[in-house]
């Protein structure tokens, strides 16, 4: 018998599988590509072991695309490309399916996709210097924001009490919760 991950010490730590800590791992499953998924029950997380590294896949990881919100005392199984989670603490059975792109996507064009639906726009998305710019109105309205265009290239996005203000030529985005810097200024 060989240990492939874990030190035997209780804990939660991502990184090298030989130095990883778990807290009552209850179930494992292996994907067709060889990725191992672990239901790390008393850490309340799902973990994956791939290429000698352990990564946390739900809310504790901060990776928005990999969040499985609210999982408590999980146990898992992998079937038909989907990861099943027996969420014992919440008394629910959950399924996480791999992403499948919409059938309509073709070629190398940049498309705007939300919930597996290609969004139509009168302006094409464009990649500049490693940043992809999309028409702000299309994606904002799809996400439930109202869009207001002001003078001097100022656009304000609003949803309830939340708002964002974008200026053409400025990397700074003002918001109801502070400001943030974009990698490139919108044009």
PEDAUR-V472288 format. One line per field, one symbol per residue. phi: phi as a letter, one per 40 degrees, with the letter a starting at -180 (. if undefined). burial: 1 if it has 16 or more other C-alpha atoms within 10 Angstrom, else 0. A space follows every 10 residues. Layout:
phi: ???
burial: ???
This chain:
phi: .bcbahbgcc ibaciddcbc bbbgcbabab cdcgccbbcc dccgabbbba fgbbbcbbdc cgcdcbcbcg cbfcbbabaf gbbcbccdcb fbbbbbcccb cdcccagbcc bcbbfgbccc acbccabbfg bcbbcccccc cccgccbbcb cfgcbbbbag ccabbbbdgb ccbcacbhba bccaccb
burial: 0000110000 0101011001 1110101111 0000011111 1111111110 0011111110 0000001100 1111111100 0011111000 0000100000 0000000000 1100000000 0000100000 0011001110 0000101000 0000111100 0011111000 0111100000 0001110
